[in-house]
C-alpha cells in the first residue's frame, strides 16, 4: 500500500483491511510504504504496525512516486499473491475478497479493478470520465492491451508475474501501471478485469502537469517496447 501525505486516512484504511480479511479467515500481511510524505503518514502507519504483527511500515525521505513505492514494498512481500491498494480509502477494502476469489481455481494471473466494468459503482465527473476513456483508447491503439482501465488503484498479481516483470519496469510515477500491465501481457500472462466500488473524495483538481506526465510516460513505454525492444532483453525463466 503506497501512501503519500495520507496521515488522516492511512490508519483507518489499514484497519479496514485487517477487519475484512480476518473476518474471512484469510492469512495476510499489510505492507505500507510511506513515499516521502510531508505529514505524519509514516508515524500513523507505524503505530498500527506496532499493534499488529501482520502490518509492516516502511519509509524513505524523498517522494519518488507510486510506482517506486510499490516496487520498494514488494521486496518485503512474502505471499504468493500480491495485491496493490491505494491508501486513500477511495477503494474500500471490502472488495479484496472478491479479487482473491476470482483468482482461486483459475488460470488468471492478474486481476485489475476497472472503473469501466459494467458492474462497477463509480460516480465521477465528466472530465475524468472523458480523460479515462480517451486514455483507454490510446492504450489499446499503442499496445493492443485489451483492458478498459489500467489506472484504478486495486490490482492482484500472482507473485511470479511481478518477479519476472518488475526488473524491467522503469516508470516511477504516472504510467507505472501501464508499463507493468503491458509487459505482463507481452509475456502472455492472463489479465482479467473486476468491477469496483469507488468512493471518490476529489480533494484536488486534475493538473495539466499530471496529464502531460501521463502522456509522456506512455510514449516512453511505447518507444522502449516497440522501437528499442528494451523489454525483450531478458533471460526467459
GUMARNU-985030 format. One record per residue (C-alpha): residue number from 1; x negated, y, z negated. Coordinates in Angstrom, 2 decimals. Each point is the difference from the previous one (the first is absolute). Layout:
<recs>
+-----+---------+---------+---------+
: num :       u :       v :       w :
+-----+---------+---------+---------+
: NUM :       X :       Y :       Z :
...
+-----+---------+---------+---------+
</recs>
This chain:
<recs>
+-----+---------+---------+---------+
: num :       u :       v :       w :
+-----+---------+---------+---------+
:   1 :    0.00 :    0.00 :    0.00 :
:   2 :   -1.79 :    3.15 :    1.21 :
:   3 :    0.84 :    3.10 :   -2.01 :
:   4 :   -0.86 :    3.66 :    0.50 :
:   5 :    1.31 :    2.66 :   -2.40 :
:   6 :    2.75 :   -2.33 :   -1.24 :
:   7 :   -0.35 :    0.64 :   -3.74 :
:   8 :    3.76 :    0.34 :   -0.36 :
:   9 :    1.00 :   -3.14 :    1.86 :
:  10 :   -2.84 :   -2.51 :   -0.16 :
:  11 :    0.84 :   -1.52 :   -3.41 :
:  12 :    3.73 :   -0.42 :    0.71 :
:  13 :   -0.84 :   -1.60 :    3.36 :
:  14 :   -2.39 :   -2.48 :   -1.61 :
:  15 :    2.56 :   -0.88 :   -2.67 :
:  16 :    2.68 :   -0.48 :    2.64 :
:  17 :   -2.28 :   -2.45 :    1.81 :
:  18 :   -0.70 :   -1.86 :   -3.24 :
:  19 :    3.68 :   -0.25 :   -0.90 :
:  20 :    1.01 :   -1.15 :    3.48 :
:  21 :   -2.60 :   -2.72 :    0.32 :
:  22 :    0.20 :   -1.27 :   -3.57 :
:  23 :    3.77 :   -0.36 :    0.27 :
:  24 :   -0.58 :   -2.15 :    3.09 :
:  25 :   -2.70 :   -2.06 :   -1.71 :
:  26 :   -2.56 :    1.04 :    2.60 :
:  27 :   -3.68 :   -0.13 :   -0.88 :
:  28 :   -1.53 :    3.34 :    0.91 :
:  29 :   -2.67 :    2.63 :   -0.45 :
:  30 :    0.33 :    3.75 :    0.59 :
:  31 :   -3.08 :    1.83 :    1.22 :
:  32 :    0.31 :    3.79 :   -0.14 :
:  33 :   -2.57 :    2.13 :    1.79 :
:  34 :   -0.13 :    3.68 :   -0.89 :
:  35 :   -1.15 :    1.70 :    3.19 :
:  36 :   -1.89 :    2.89 :   -1.59 :
:  37 :    3.07 :    1.63 :   -1.54 :
:  38 :   -0.13 :    3.49 :   -1.46 :
:  39 :    2.51 :   -0.83 :   -2.74 :
:  40 :    0.36 :   -2.73 :   -2.66 :
:  41 :    0.90 :   -2.81 :    2.42 :
:  42 :   -2.88 :   -2.22 :   -1.07 :
:  43 :    0.56 :    0.58 :   -3.72 :
:  44 :    3.68 :   -0.91 :    0.36 :
:  45 :   -0.79 :   -3.16 :    1.97 :
:  46 :   -2.76 :   -0.97 :   -2.41 :
:  47 :    2.36 :    0.34 :   -2.95 :
:  48 :    2.37 :   -2.53 :    1.57 :
:  49 :   -2.92 :   -2.29 :    0.84 :
:  50 :   -1.03 :   -0.04 :   -3.66 :
:  51 :    3.47 :   -1.28 :   -0.88 :
:  52 :    0.04 :   -2.81 :    2.56 :
:  53 :   -2.89 :   -2.18 :    1.17 :
:  54 :    1.75 :   -0.49 :    3.36 :
:  55 :   -0.61 :    3.66 :    0.83 :
:  56 :   -3.39 :    1.40 :    0.95 :
:  57 :   -0.78 :    3.61 :    0.83 :
:  58 :   -2.94 :    1.38 :    1.94 :
:  59 :   -1.05 :    3.51 :    0.98 :
:  60 :   -2.66 :    1.93 :    1.87 :
:  61 :   -0.75 :    3.69 :    0.10 :
:  62 :    0.60 :    1.10 :    3.62 :
:  63 :    3.39 :   -0.18 :    1.75 :
:  64 :   -0.70 :   -2.28 :    2.95 :
:  65 :    3.40 :   -0.97 :    1.42 :
:  66 :    2.57 :   -2.74 :   -0.42 :
:  67 :   -1.83 :   -2.43 :    2.28 :
:  68 :   -3.20 :    0.35 :   -1.97 :
:  69 :    1.87 :   -0.51 :   -3.27 :
:  70 :    1.67 :   -3.19 :    1.23 :
:  71 :   -3.26 :   -1.48 :    1.27 :
:  72 :   -1.65 :    0.95 :   -3.29 :
:  73 :    2.70 :   -1.73 :   -2.00 :
:  74 :   -0.03 :   -3.11 :    2.18 :
:  75 :   -3.50 :   -0.90 :   -1.14 :
:  76 :    1.49 :   -0.64 :   -3.46 :
:  77 :    3.06 :   -1.96 :    1.18 :
:  78 :    0.11 :   -3.70 :   -0.89 :
:  79 :    3.31 :   -1.18 :    1.46 :
:  80 :    0.73 :   -1.92 :    3.19 :
:  81 :    2.70 :    2.55 :    0.82 :
:  82 :   -0.81 :    3.72 :   -0.12 :
:  83 :    2.69 :    2.68 :    0.03 :
:  84 :   -0.49 :    3.73 :    0.53 :
:  85 :    2.44 :    2.34 :   -1.74 :
:  86 :   -0.10 :    3.78 :   -0.25 :
:  87 :   -0.12 :    1.45 :   -3.51 :
:  88 :    2.63 :    2.71 :    0.49 :
:  89 :    3.14 :   -2.09 :   -0.73 :
:  90 :    1.48 :    0.77 :    3.42 :
:  91 :    0.02 :   -3.77 :    0.64 :
:  92 :    1.62 :   -1.77 :   -2.98 :
:  93 :   -1.98 :   -2.99 :   -1.27 :
:  94 :    3.23 :   -2.03 :   -0.11 :
:  95 :   -0.66 :   -0.69 :    3.70 :
:  96 :   -3.18 :   -1.96 :   -0.63 :
:  97 :    1.65 :   -3.43 :   -0.60 :
:  98 :    1.74 :    0.26 :    3.39 :
:  99 :   -3.37 :    0.41 :    1.70 :
: 100 :   -1.49 :   -2.92 :   -1.91 :
: 101 :    3.01 :   -2.17 :    0.83 :
: 102 :   -0.34 :    0.88 :    3.68 :
: 103 :   -3.58 :   -1.28 :   -0.02 :
: 104 :    0.58 :   -3.30 :   -1.82 :
: 105 :    0.45 :   -3.04 :    2.20 :
: 106 :   -0.56 :    1.92 :    3.24 :
: 107 :   -2.84 :    0.47 :    2.47 :
: 108 :    0.19 :    3.78 :   -0.38 :
: 109 :   -3.33 :    1.60 :   -0.97 :
: 110 :    1.15 :    3.59 :   -0.62 :
: 111 :    3.30 :    1.54 :   -1.04 :
: 112 :    0.33 :    3.75 :    0.35 :
: 113 :    2.77 :    2.25 :   -1.20 :
: 114 :    1.74 :    1.90 :    2.78 :
: 115 :    2.17 :    3.08 :   -0.39 :
: 116 :    1.38 :   -0.75 :    3.45 :
: 117 :    1.23 :   -3.50 :   -0.85 :
: 118 :    3.80 :   -0.10 :    0.48 :
: 119 :    0.51 :   -1.13 :   -3.61 :
: 120 :   -2.21 :    2.69 :   -1.55 :
: 121 :    1.54 :    2.57 :   -2.33 :
: 122 :   -1.74 :    3.23 :    0.84 :
: 123 :    1.16 :    3.59 :    0.09 :
: 124 :   -2.63 :    2.37 :    1.27 :
: 125 :   -0.02 :    3.28 :    1.93 :
: 126 :    0.47 :    0.06 :    3.79 :
: 127 :   -3.52 :    1.33 :    0.61 :
: 128 :   -1.59 :   -2.90 :   -1.85 :
: 129 :    2.27 :   -2.42 :    1.83 :
: 130 :   -0.97 :    1.54 :    3.34 :
: 131 :   -3.73 :   -0.09 :   -0.76 :
: 132 :    0.24 :   -3.60 :   -1.23 :
: 133 :    1.81 :   -1.12 :    3.15 :
: 134 :   -2.40 :    1.81 :    2.30 :
: 135 :   -3.00 :   -1.44 :   -1.77 :
: 136 :    1.47 :   -3.49 :    0.26 :
: 137 :    0.32 :    0.40 :    3.76 :
: 138 :   -3.59 :    1.23 :    0.22 :
: 139 :   -1.27 :   -2.98 :   -1.98 :
: 140 :    1.88 :   -2.45 :    2.18 :
: 141 :   -1.30 :    1.64 :    3.18 :
: 142 :   -3.64 :    0.14 :   -1.11 :
: 143 :   -0.33 :   -3.31 :   -1.85 :
: 144 :    2.99 :   -2.14 :    1.02 :
: 145 :    0.59 :   -0.36 :   -3.73 :
: 146 :    3.53 :   -1.33 :   -0.30 :
: 147 :    1.01 :    1.59 :   -3.29 :
: 148 :    2.33 :    2.93 :   -0.57 :
: 149 :   -1.79 :    1.67 :   -2.93 :
: 150 :   -3.66 :   -0.20 :   -0.99 :
: 151 :    0.04 :    2.63 :   -2.73 :
: 152 :    2.42 :   -1.11 :   -2.73 :
: 153 :   -1.98 :   -0.52 :   -3.21 :
: 154 :    0.92 :   -3.59 :   -0.85 :
: 155 :   -1.76 :   -2.85 :    1.79 :
: 156 :   -0.79 :   -3.62 :   -0.89 :
: 157 :   -2.98 :   -1.92 :    1.38 :
: 158 :   -1.46 :   -3.43 :   -0.29 :
: 159 :   -3.44 :    0.54 :   -1.44 :
: 160 :   -1.80 :   -1.59 :    2.94 :
: 161 :    1.33 :    2.75 :    2.30 :
: 162 :   -1.57 :    2.76 :   -2.08 :
: 163 :   -3.22 :   -1.96 :   -0.47 :
: 164 :   -0.37 :   -0.14 :    3.75 :
: 165 :    1.33 :    3.40 :    1.07 :
: 166 :   -1.17 :    2.41 :   -2.72 :
: 167 :   -3.72 :   -0.09 :    0.90 :
: 168 :    0.78 :    1.68 :    3.33 :
: 169 :    2.53 :    2.57 :   -1.27 :
: 170 :   -1.53 :    3.49 :    0.11 :
: 171 :    2.96 :    2.37 :   -0.48 :
: 172 :    0.27 :    1.27 :   -3.57 :
: 173 :    3.01 :    2.29 :    0.23 :
: 174 :    2.83 :    0.54 :    2.45 :
: 175 :    0.06 :   -3.01 :    2.35 :
: 176 :   -1.50 :   -2.59 :   -2.33 :
: 177 :    3.15 :   -2.16 :    0.17 :
: 178 :   -0.01 :    0.05 :    3.78 :
: 179 :   -3.65 :   -1.03 :    0.27 :
: 180 :    0.62 :   -2.87 :   -2.39 :
: 181 :    3.14 :   -1.26 :    1.75 :
: 182 :   -1.32 :    0.47 :    3.54 :
: 183 :   -3.04 :   -2.09 :   -0.82 :
: 184 :    2.03 :   -2.67 :   -1.77 :
: 185 :    2.21 :   -0.22 :    3.08 :
: 186 :   -3.06 :   -0.17 :    2.25 :
: 187 :   -1.16 :   -3.00 :   -2.02 :
: 188 :    3.46 :   -1.57 :    0.51 :
: 189 :    1.16 :    0.16 :   -3.60 :
: 190 :    3.78 :   -0.10 :   -0.21 :
: 191 :    1.69 :    3.20 :   -1.17 :
: 192 :    3.62 :    0.22 :   -1.17 :
: 193 :    2.00 :    3.05 :   -1.05 :
: 194 :    2.26 :    0.27 :   -3.02 :
: 195 :    2.65 :    2.55 :   -0.94 :
: 196 :   -0.83 :    2.51 :   -2.71 :
: 197 :    1.76 :    2.33 :   -2.35 :
: 198 :   -1.70 :    3.37 :   -0.17 :
: 199 :    0.70 :    2.63 :   -2.66 :
: 200 :   -1.71 :    3.01 :    1.53 :
: 201 :   -0.89 :    2.88 :   -2.29 :
: 202 :   -1.38 :    2.22 :    2.79 :
: 203 :   -2.28 :    1.98 :   -2.22 :
: 204 :   -1.80 :    1.51 :    2.94 :
: 205 :    0.65 :    0.95 :    3.58 :
: 206 :   -1.63 :   -1.74 :    2.93 :
: 207 :   -3.24 :    1.83 :    0.67 :
: 208 :   -1.27 :    0.63 :    3.50 :
: 209 :   -3.44 :   -1.18 :   -1.14 :
: 210 :    1.43 :   -3.39 :   -1.01 :
: 211 :    1.74 :   -0.39 :    3.36 :
: 212 :   -3.19 :    0.97 :    1.83 :
: 213 :   -2.08 :   -2.32 :   -2.17 :
: 214 :    2.33 :   -2.90 :    0.72 :
: 215 :   -0.19 :    0.63 :    3.74 :
: 216 :   -3.80 :    0.30 :    0.01 :
: 217 :   -0.42 :   -3.15 :   -2.10 :
: 218 :    2.33 :   -1.90 :    2.32 :
: 219 :   -1.96 :    1.01 :    3.09 :
: 220 :   -3.25 :   -0.94 :   -1.76 :
: 221 :    1.36 :   -3.50 :   -0.67 :
: 222 :    1.07 :   -0.30 :    3.64 :
: 223 :   -3.46 :    1.10 :    1.17 :
: 224 :   -1.76 :   -2.51 :   -2.25 :
: 225 :    2.36 :   -2.85 :    0.90 :
: 226 :    0.64 :    0.46 :    3.71 :
: 227 :   -3.11 :    1.77 :    1.26 :
: 228 :   -2.90 :   -0.76 :   -2.35 :
: 229 :    1.36 :   -3.45 :   -0.99 :
: 230 :   -1.50 :    0.71 :   -3.40 :
: 231 :    2.38 :   -2.35 :   -1.80 :
: 232 :   -1.02 :   -2.94 :    2.18 :
: 233 :   -3.51 :    0.13 :   -1.41 :
: 234 :    0.59 :   -2.52 :   -2.73 :
: 235 :   -0.79 :   -3.59 :   -0.78 :
: 236 :    3.13 :   -2.12 :    0.23 :
: 237 :    0.56 :   -1.78 :   -3.30 :
+-----+---------+---------+---------+
</recs>
